Amino acid sequence: MFKKLLIFLSVLGPGIITGSVDNDAGGITTYSVAGATYGYKLLWTLIPSFIALFVVQEMNARMGIVTGKGLADLIRENFGVKITFFIFLGLLIANVGNTATEFAGVAGSMQVFGFSKYIMVPLSAIGVWVLVVKGNYKISERIFLIFSFALLSYVVSAILAKPDWVDIGKALVKPSFEFKAHYFSMVIGIIGTTIAPWMQFYMQSAVIEKGIKIEQYRYAVLDVFVGCIATIVVAFFIIISCASTLYPNHIIINEAEDAAMALKPFAGVFASQLFAFGLFVASIFSATILPLATAFYICESFGFDAGIDKDFKDAPEFYGLFTAIIVIGVVIILIPGAPLITITIGSQVINGLLLPVVLISMILMVNKKELMGEYVNNKAQNLVGWLTIAILIILTIILLISSFMPSAATGI
Amino acid sequence: MNKDINAIHFSNILGCKVLSENNDYLGQLSDFGVSVLNEELKNPLVTIAKIKFKNKFSYLDLKNIKISLENDNYVLKCSSVVEKKIDSKTIFLAGHILDKQIIDINGRKVVRVNDIKIVPIEEDWYVIAVDVGVKGLLRRLGVSRILDSSLKIINKELKSNLILWNDIEAILPRNENIVLSKTYKKLEKLHTSDLADILEDFDTKTSMEIFSHLDKDRAADVLEEIEPNVKKKIVETLSSEQAADILEEMPSDEAVDILQDLDDEQAEQILNNMEKDASEDIRELMKYEEDTAGSIMSKEYITYKKAQRVFEVLEDFRNSRIDDEVLFSIFVIDENEKLCGVITLRDLIAADINLNLDKIMEENYIHVHNTDSLHDLIKIVTKYNLVEIPVINENKELLGTILINDIIDELVENKLIKI
């Protein structure tokens, strides 16, 4: 028994880290807006999201362990240049949006402390750049992980707000629909921020780097499971806190300041500061990983040298892409009057739109015998996978219809 | 209108129609099989056309197929539909080469294949080169022609980055269904450190495939040069016997470093599979604390007795009885293993070949003790400008030797200097 615990601890990592990084500025904002705008009405999306998240991440972990190759590699080798190009074009757009979101988080959190975004955002962008290029990534990863425990303050806050747990229970299991474009985009946004496409690439790489062997598969699955629970639990409590404190008073979240009010039951007057601090840490952490990972995967699949261990002149495409993503993200946020919250939610919706494409390629590969040997999907996994894809596509279509023809949507 | 074809880009012909003599639709071209049967042939011969028809695949003999260009599209006409059997010497371009990572021998790195160039010589088709450049990527995306015409306007040209087939090595995955027999002769041209870099760039499975084709000596040399994380993964994947065989060929200090990184059980198993001498040496070294000279010394040194002559040493060199590659000094010891003197290579070569070694040895040799700290070791080595220093105990018995290289490696690993 003790030995099994040791093995689990040695394999622990990829799932938990991925789960924590999932709660970035985009996540915190999306869940907050969901709770503030719709109360408990969007809670039901969490259970299907959890199931889909677990199935998808397990597939990534399995592919990583069995093939030893990254997701970007596999896509290029199995689908050729054209499809790789379109997937990564989508990923690039989504991740520029996501990076902008992280800096929006920085801007919003610093606004709570009274600092102008025109100073803080460029400063933190430079800080992130220097940290990645010159610093020790592993140590900063650990520091951030420790600070991400600050998110647990949402749990305390939610409980202190004394919500009606019966209502919550009902909302969790009974889906409710509102036929507004905004509602559907929230649903897609929640799924997109919970199962962000770029996380699939990241998780598979983390598994490979850990060097997990096929004999340790069971423990890896447990690690993934724990990570998913962490993500969904935090999402759950963020939604509830906002639903209990903001929704009854019809407080619409326009600034991060508004979302901070959700922590009042727990932190009282310090709610804003606590929230801002947590948001800042989560934003910087993800702002460090996102551009790096994106640049790395794009270069890998197109045959350019990549990696921070390489010099600028050895890997110009990698450093160029990495810097460009950060710069464009910063520029978007610095536009005067840029609607930070809207941009944030918008980028999560883009995630949700890209997700079916990535999932389809993943499912096709994970069912190939030449690739996975005896570890291909079983019927249940295929069912959940294809169902998630189908639902996402349907939601996307409904969203498009309701954006362009509001009247048509209500007729459904 | 049919045109004589100069060369085909494989990505352009994939998916083209295959027709019978009577213009019946037989299917789409889904792959070419090439024969690597004759290893002397610099360029493999295309022997098989893999056709896809209604989700079924068939393998036709290319001898019966004529490739022509009609209205900018390739057309394959098959005069007689004869299936050809695939053997273990056939590799497939789309299945094994296109979009996969291969080794660029001259460039000494890993590259990805974006396209493949095939040319006709008389009646046959041969693969001559792979395209690893951006132009190949653009061609796959269908934009290279537009780019070419645009660039022509400003008098510029995007060049293709082609590598001849002879200068690449493709690594084929091992599959339970097909056992591909391939030798990796071209890898012998690569320097050990370059091959180590290449192994670091591949995923573990492919690296193991390459590694398992190296002979013991080469495998040990390459393993030495590989960075610690990848090194550990490779050793963990090998069987205990294989690992023992390779670790025996390495300098003992290297073997110790590797074994200390593994978990105790696995290390024990490997040690038990080694020859007694080697494992004893290694166990002795493993006992040293970190930050002592003893912990980085190796047991690979050369000793002679005082009464031996210079010409004996030189003869041993010529007869390859001494096969250590890195050699700076000869150690002279007495019957009790006590180190009496040190002879540098320079002194050895300059000396009269009939002299006894004790006449040319340096008795006041610079040394460290096995328990001295690394800090003291570095002070001594830099003060006296040494490249090799013997390690002795309080009784002046010779225990091992430390090379300047080992010291640098230690400093880099402990991040005291960054490269």
Interface residues (C-beta under 8 A of the other chain):
Chain A: T67 G68 K69 G70 D73 R76 E77 N78 G80 V81 K82 F85 I208 G211 K213 F302 G303 E370 G373
Chain B: S11 L98 D99 K100 Q101 V111 R112 N114 V132 L137 R140 L141 G142 N175 E176 D203 T204 K205 T206 N229 K232 K233 E236
